[in-house]
């Protein structure tokens, strides 16, 4: 990643420091009908798939919900941070000159009609080239959760239903961000907790089986409610539980402080236009400095970047779907290639051979929720490698492992559907961004005097491969023509990130 400088003044500096438009017409997006110089409207020319953006009524509804419930984020605030993140990622993706969609795709909790995510699309030359997902709840993490090139779409008929605030279906935070899943608006928390709710692929309309559903759950909540039997199944002893809870509580406290800082400057954020942000990011020399300003400049620089090319080059190889545990081990093995010392690992993107490899690992590991020791058994039985469990989900453990061993890390996420759930993703890259604020205070004491200092804030990212996929992924395409898979950037420190599995040579 190239070095990236970001400069903002006055309120805009404060807004960016705290985190590191209004209502219009119906706003479905159809690539065939979009023009960058006019507002997008509902269209279905030639049966095109569309993006189910929020419309006037649904956007206003979540805005009112944010006014009534202090834990819900106003979508307009989220859009501000999505734009900042888009600019920062212009050195990762060719997004320079792109815009952020005026309205988000709203994704709701699995068991309520409360917004869980706001997904904004990155649009360049009239084409959706990426997505930036923001947390719609202050209890779930920092403003931005995911950054990716995935742009899931649905049929025009489904989009009409999803964006009707009085309609019967909603997009739900299930298997997200790799899949768009919908459910009835009348679903009850009880039916979801007991694994009885019905969830459907938002594109195909196919009902998902229970073992194909994963719903994230706060790791702190999971640990506090877990009984001894559950902890034993998870291979977590009493001491481990205490450590993990303490870390989760500290993280929750830091997150609350962050959102309190953001809440204090909401009026200033809403008064800042896209043009002001873009102009001052791109033209820092145009800033007129105020001698009495406290923060007078800011810059964001990538100070660390690591990508495992053996896995990155195969991130869009055939996805056999299946259970996430065996699927994660399959992807690990594909990246290892000949180094694994297992002649069943294909060296090319051969669909049949990759499916056969998945079946081998599934037969060894088994189906359903599995702990990391089970995944290690599958990998070590057939290759020269194993997976070592590392409780908690610490950034340093991941980054040090990738840099020291050039091997991936398996990421376990907490959740449930009818029981304690497991979902595995494979971390194949890391990145650290440093945001440096330049402070200045001037005062009069027998002549003007000034004091200068800097303050740094670091943001850590994981680049993950997720096997969760569906007909949407098979039908939609990247701008480069490759089939869309579950590859995306996720901020570290998420409240659902549970445990790690370090891939090591035996």
C-alpha positions in Angstrom: 0.0 0.0 0.0 1.3 3.4 -0.9 1.6 6.1 1.7 -1.5 8.2 2.1 -1.8 11.7 3.5 -5.0 13.0 4.9 -5.4 16.6 6.0 -8.6 18.1 7.5 -9.3 21.4 9.4 -11.5 22.6 12.2 -14.5 20.4 12.8 -13.5 17.9 10.1 -10.2 17.2 11.9 -12.1 16.6 15.2 -14.6 14.3 13.5 -11.9 12.2 12.0 -10.0 12.1 15.2 -13.1 11.0 17.2 -13.6 7.9 15.0 -10.2 6.5 14.5 -28.2 14.4 3.0 -31.1 14.2 3.8 -34.0 12.1 2.4 -34.8 11.8 -1.3 -36.6 9.6 -3.8 -36.6 5.8 -4.1 -33.1 4.7 -4.7 -32.6 1.3 -6.2 -29.4 1.0 -8.3 -29.3 -0.8 -11.6 -26.0 -0.7 -13.5 -27.8 -0.3 -16.8 -29.7 2.7 -15.8 -27.3 4.6 -13.6 -25.8 7.9 -14.6 -23.3 9.7 -12.3 -25.0 13.0 -13.0 -28.5 12.2 -11.9 -30.2 10.6 -8.9 -30.6 6.9 -9.1 -34.1 5.5 -9.3 -35.8 2.1 -9.4 -35.2 0.4 -12.7 -35.4 -3.1 -14.1 -34.3 -2.9 -17.7 -33.7 -6.3 -19.2 -34.1 -8.1 -15.9 -31.1 -6.5 -14.3 -30.2 -7.2 -10.7 -30.4 -4.1 -8.5 -29.1 -2.8 -5.2 -31.8 -2.4 -2.5 -30.9 1.0 -1.2 -33.0 2.6 1.5 -35.8 4.8 0.2 -37.3 7.9 1.7 -39.5 6.1 4.2 -37.1 3.5 5.4 -34.2 6.0 5.7 -36.4 8.3 7.7 -37.5 5.4 9.9 -34.0 4.4 11.0 -33.2 8.1 11.5 -36.1 8.4 13.9 -35.0 5.2 15.6 -31.6 6.7 16.2 -33.2 9.8 17.8 -35.3 7.6 20.1 -32.6 5.0 20.9 -29.2 6.3 21.9 -27.5 3.0 21.0 -28.6 3.3 17.3 -26.4 5.3 14.9 -27.9 7.9 12.6 -27.2 6.6 9.1 -26.1 10.0 8.0 -23.3 9.9 10.6 -22.3 6.4 9.3 -22.1 7.8 5.8 -19.6 10.4 6.9 -17.3 7.7 8.2 -17.8 5.6 5.1 -16.6 8.5 3.0 -13.5 8.9 5.2 -12.8 5.2 4.9 -13.3 5.3 1.1 -10.6 7.9 0.8 -8.2 6.0 3.1 -8.6 2.9 0.9 -7.8 4.6 -2.3 -4.3 3.2 -2.0 -5.7 -0.3 -1.7 -8.4 -0.2 -4.4 -8.7 2.1 -7.5 -11.3 4.2 -5.8 -9.9 7.7 -6.4 -12.7 9.8 -7.8 -15.4 7.4 -6.7 -18.3 8.5 -4.7 -20.3 7.0 -1.8 -23.9 6.1 -2.4 -26.3 8.7 -1.1 -28.3 6.1 0.9 -27.2 2.8 2.5 -28.5 -0.7 2.2 -30.0 -1.4 5.6 -29.4 -4.8 7.1 -31.3 -5.6 10.3 -30.7 -7.8 13.3 -31.7 -11.5 12.8 -34.2 -11.3 15.6 -35.6 -7.8 15.5 -36.4 -4.9 13.1 -33.5 -2.8 14.6 -30.8 -1.9 12.1 -27.5 -3.8 12.5 -25.5 -2.5 9.5 -25.5 0.3 7.0 -23.8 -0.8 3.8 -22.8 2.1 1.5 -21.7 1.4 -2.0 -18.6 2.8 -3.7 -19.5 4.1 -7.1 -17.1 5.0 -9.9 -18.0 5.9 -13.4 -21.5 4.7 -12.8 -20.4 1.3 -11.6 -20.6 -0.1 -8.1 -17.0 -1.2 -7.3 -17.1 -1.9 -3.6 -18.9 -1.6 -0.3 -18.1 0.0 3.0 -20.2 -1.4 5.9 -20.8 0.6 9.1 -22.1 -0.6 12.4 -25.6 0.7 13.0 -25.4 0.0 16.7 -22.9 1.6 19.0 -22.7 -1.6 21.0 -21.3 -3.6 18.1 -18.0 -1.8 17.3 -16.4 1.3 15.8 -18.1 3.2 13.0 -16.7 1.1 10.2 -16.8 -2.7 10.3 -16.0 -4.0 6.8 -14.4 -2.8 3.5 -14.7 -5.0 0.4 -15.2 -5.2 -3.4 -18.3 -7.3 -2.9 -21.5 -5.7 -4.3 -24.4 -8.1 -3.7 -27.6 -7.4 -5.6 -31.1 -8.9 -5.8 -34.0 -9.0 -8.3 -36.1 -5.9 -8.8 -39.1 -7.5 -7.2 -37.2 -8.6 -4.1 -35.7 -5.1 -3.8 -39.1 -3.6 -3.8 -40.1 -5.8 -1.0 -37.0 -5.3 1.1 -37.2 -1.5 1.0 -40.9 -1.3 1.8 -40.9 -0.3 5.5 -44.3 -1.9 5.9 -43.4 -5.0 3.9 -43.0 -8.6 4.9 -39.3 -9.1 4.6 -36.0 -7.6 5.6 -32.3 -8.2 4.9 -30.9 -9.8 8.1 -27.3 -9.9 9.5 -26.8 -13.5 8.8 -23.7 -14.9 7.0 -22.8 -11.3 6.5 -20.9 -9.7 4.7 -20.4 -12.6 2.3 -24.1 -13.2 1.7 -27.4 -11.3 1.5 -30.0 -13.2 3.5 -33.6 -12.1 4.2 -36.3 -13.1 6.7 -39.8 -12.2 7.7 -40.4 -9.0 9.6 -42.6 -10.9 12.0 -39.8 -13.2 13.2 -39.5 -13.5 17.0 -36.4 -13.5 19.1 -37.6 -16.8 20.6 -37.9 -18.5 17.2 -34.4 -17.3 16.3 -32.8 -18.4 19.6 -34.4 -21.8 19.2 -33.3 -22.2 15.6 -36.8 -22.2 14.3 -36.8 -19.1 12.2 -36.8 -19.3 8.4 -34.0 -17.5 6.5 -33.7 -17.3 2.7 -31.1 -16.4 0.1 -32.1 -12.9 -0.9 -31.4 -13.6 -4.6 -32.5 -17.1 -5.2 -35.2 -17.2 -2.5 -34.0 -20.6 -1.4 -34.5 -21.5 2.2 -31.2 -21.9 4.2 -30.8 -25.1 6.2 -30.1 -24.6 9.9 -26.5 -25.6 9.5 -26.0 -23.0 6.8 -27.0 -20.1 9.1 -24.6 -18.2 11.3 -25.6 -15.2 13.5 -22.9 -13.2 15.2 -23.2 -12.9 19.0 -21.2 -10.6 21.3 -18.4 -12.7 22.8 -18.9 -11.1 26.2 -22.6 -12.1 26.2 -21.7 -15.6 25.1 -19.1 -16.1 27.8 -21.3 -14.7 30.6 -24.2 -17.0 29.6 -22.1 -20.1 28.9 -22.5 -23.0 31.4 -19.7 -25.3 32.4 -20.8 -27.9 29.8 -20.7 -25.4 27.0 -17.3 -24.0 28.1 -15.9 -27.6 28.2 -17.1 -28.1 24.6 -15.4 -24.9 23.6 -12.2 -26.0 25.4 -12.2 -22.9 27.6 -11.4 -23.4 31.3 -12.4 -21.0 34.2 -9.1 -19.1 34.0 -9.4 -18.6 30.2 -13.0 -17.4 30.7 -11.9 -14.8 33.2 -9.2 -13.5 30.9 -11.5 -13.3 27.9 -14.2 -11.5 29.8 -11.8 -8.9 31.2 -10.5 -8.1 27.7 -14.0 -7.9 26.3 -15.1 -5.6 29.1 -12.1 -3.3 28.5 -12.9 -3.2 24.9 -16.6 -2.3 25.6 -15.5 0.5 27.8 -13.1 1.9 25.1 -15.8 1.6 22.5 -18.3 3.5 24.6 -15.8 6.4 25.1 -15.3 6.5 21.3 -19.0 6.9 20.6 -19.4 9.5 23.3 -16.8 11.6 21.6 -18.5 11.2 18.3 -21.9 12.1 19.7 -20.5 15.4 20.9 -19.8 16.6 17.4 -22.8 15.2 15.5 -24.0 18.7 14.4 -20.6 19.5 12.9 -20.5 16.1 11.1 -23.9 16.7 9.6 -22.8 20.2 8.4 -19.8 18.9 6.6 -20.3 18.2 2.8 -18.8 15.5 0.7 -17.1 18.2 -1.4 -15.4 19.8 1.6 -14.0 16.4 2.8 -12.8 15.4 -0.7 -11.3 18.8 -1.4 -9.4 19.1 1.8 -8.1 15.5 1.6 -6.8 16.0 -1.9 -5.6 19.6 -1.5 -4.0 20.0 1.9 -2.0 23.0 0.7 -5.1 25.0 0.3 -5.7 25.0 4.1 -5.6 28.4 5.8 -4.2 27.8 9.3 -5.8 29.4 12.4 -3.1 30.3 14.9 -5.3 29.5 17.8 -6.5 26.2 16.7 -6.0 23.1 18.9 -5.7 20.5 16.1 -4.5 22.1 13.0 -3.7 19.1 10.7 -4.0 15.4 10.5 -2.6 12.6 8.3 -3.2 8.9 7.9 -0.3 6.7 6.8 -0.1 3.0 6.3 2.8 1.9 8.5 2.5 -1.8 8.2 1.2 -4.1 5.5 1.5 -7.9 5.1 -0.2 -10.2 2.6 0.3 -13.9 2.2 0.6 -14.1 -1.6 0.3 -17.9 -1.7 -3.2 -17.5 -0.3 -4.1 -14.2 -1.8 -3.4 -15.5 -5.3 -6.0 -18.3 -4.7 -8.6 -16.2 -2.9 -11.0 -16.5 -5.8 -10.5 -20.2 -6.6 -13.5 -22.5 -6.6 -15.5 -22.4 -3.4 -16.9 -25.8 -2.4 -19.2 -24.2 0.2 -20.0 -26.8 2.9 -19.2 -26.4 6.5 -17.0 -23.5 7.5 -14.5 -25.6 9.5 -13.5 -28.0 6.7 -13.8 -25.2 4.2 -11.3 -23.1 6.2 -8.9 -26.0 6.4 -9.3 -26.6 2.6 -8.3 -23.0 1.9 -5.3 -23.3 4.2 -4.2 -26.4 2.4 -4.7 -24.8 -1.1 -2.3 -22.0 -0.1 0.2 -24.4 1.3 0.3 -26.3 -2.0 3.3 -28.6 -2.4 4.7 -27.5 1.0 1.9 -29.4 2.7 3.3 -32.8 1.4 -0.1 -34.0 0.5 -0.6 -35.1 -3.1 -4.4 -34.5 -3.1 -4.0 -30.7 -3.0 -4.6 -29.3 -6.5 -2.1 -26.8 -7.9 -4.6 -25.3 -10.3 -8.1 -24.0 -9.9 -9.7 -27.3 -10.7 -13.3 -27.4 -9.4 -13.5 -31.2 -9.1 -10.1 -31.6 -7.3 -10.9 -28.8 -4.9 -14.3 -30.4 -4.1 -12.6 -33.7 -3.5 -10.1 -32.1 -1.2 -12.9 -30.5 0.8 -14.6 -33.9 1.1 -11.4 -35.4 2.5 -11.2 -32.8 5.3 -14.9 -33.0 6.0 -14.7 -36.7 6.4 -11.8 -36.3 8.9 -13.1 -33.2 10.8 -16.9 -34.0 10.7 -19.9 -31.8 10.1 -21.5 -29.2 12.3 -19.8 -26.8 14.9 -16.2 -27.9 15.6 -13.6 -26.5 17.8 -10.1 -25.6 16.6 -8.5 -28.8 17.8 -10.9 -30.6 15.4 -9.7 -28.5 12.6 -6.1 -29.2 13.6 -6.8 -32.9 13.5 -8.1 -32.6 10.0 -5.1 -30.6 8.7 -2.4 -32.6 10.6 -3.9 -36.0 9.5 -3.2 -35.3 5.9 -0.4 -32.7 5.8 2.8 -31.6 7.6 0.9 -28.8 9.3 -1.3 -28.3 12.4 -3.5 -25.5 13.9 -2.6 -24.3 17.4 -5.4 -22.7 19.4 -4.8 -19.2 20.9 -7.5 -18.0 23.2 -8.7 -14.4 22.8 -8.4 -12.6 19.5 -5.5 -10.3 19.9 -4.1 -8.2 17.0 -0.5 -8.8 17.9 -0.9 -12.6 17.9 -2.2 -12.5 14.4 0.2 -9.9 12.9 3.3 -11.5 14.5 2.3 -14.9 13.3 1.8 -13.8 9.7 5.1 -11.9 9.7 7.2 -14.5 11.5 5.9 -17.7 9.9 4.3 -16.5 6.6 1.3 -18.7 7.5 -2.4 -17.8 7.9 -4.5 -17.6 11.0 -7.9 -19.1 11.5 -10.4 -16.7 13.0 -13.2 -18.0 15.1 -16.3 -15.9 15.5 -18.9 -16.3 18.3 -22.5 -16.7 17.4 -25.5 -19.0 17.4 -28.5 -20.5 15.7 -30.4 -22.7 18.0 -27.1 -23.4 19.9 -23.7 -21.9 20.5 -22.4 -21.2 16.9 -19.0 -21.3 15.3 -17.9 -19.6 12.2 -14.4 -19.7 10.8 -12.7 -17.3 8.5 -9.0 -17.4 7.4 -6.8 -14.3 7.9 -4.3 -14.0 5.1 -3.3 -10.3 5.5 -2.9 -7.5 8.0 -2.6 -3.7 7.7 -1.9 -0.9 10.2 -2.9 2.7 9.6 -1.5 5.4 11.7 -3.5 8.6 12.1 -1.4 11.5 13.4 -3.0 14.6 14.7 -0.9 17.8 14.9 -1.8 19.9 17.9 -1.1 23.5 18.5 -2.0 25.8 21.4 -1.1 29.5 21.2 -1.4 31.9 24.1 -0.4 35.5 25.1 2.2 36.0 27.8 4.4 39.0 27.1 4.2 38.0 23.5 2.6 35.2 21.5 3.9 31.7 22.3 2.9 28.4 20.8 3.2 24.8 21.8 3.2 22.0 19.3 2.8 18.2 19.7 1.5 15.2 17.9 -0.8 12.4 18.9 -1.0 9.0 17.1 -3.9 6.6 16.8 -3.5 3.2 15.2 -6.2 1.2 13.4 -5.5 -2.5 12.6 -7.2 -4.4 9.8 -7.5 -8.1 8.9 -7.9 -9.3 5.3 -10.1 -12.4 5.5 -11.3 -15.2 3.2 -14.8 -16.5 4.1 -16.2 -19.6 2.5 -19.8 -18.4 3.1 -21.2 -18.0 -0.4 -24.4 -18.4 -2.4 -26.1 -17.9 -5.7 -25.5 -14.1 -5.4 -21.7 -14.7 -5.4 -21.9 -17.0 -8.4 -24.0 -14.6 -10.4 -22.5 -11.2 -9.5 -19.1 -10.3 -10.9 -16.1 -8.2 -9.8 -15.2 -5.3 -12.1 -12.3 -7.4 -13.2 -14.6 -10.2 -14.3 -13.7 -12.7 -11.6 -16.4 -14.5 -9.7 -17.2 -12.8 -6.5 -16.1 -14.5 -3.3 -16.0 -13.7 0.4 -12.8 -11.7 0.6 -12.8 -8.4 2.6 -11.1 -6.2 5.2 -12.4 -6.2 8.7 -11.3 -4.0 11.6 -9.6 -5.8 14.5 -11.2 -5.6 17.9 -14.7 -6.6 16.9 -17.0 -7.7 19.7 -17.7 -11.0 17.9 -14.0 -12.0 17.3 -13.5 -14.9 19.7 -10.5 -17.2 19.3 -7.5 -17.8 17.0 -6.0 -20.8 15.3 -2.4 -20.4 14.3 -1.3 -22.6 11.4 2.1 -24.1 12.1 4.5 -26.7 10.8 4.3 -29.9 12.9 
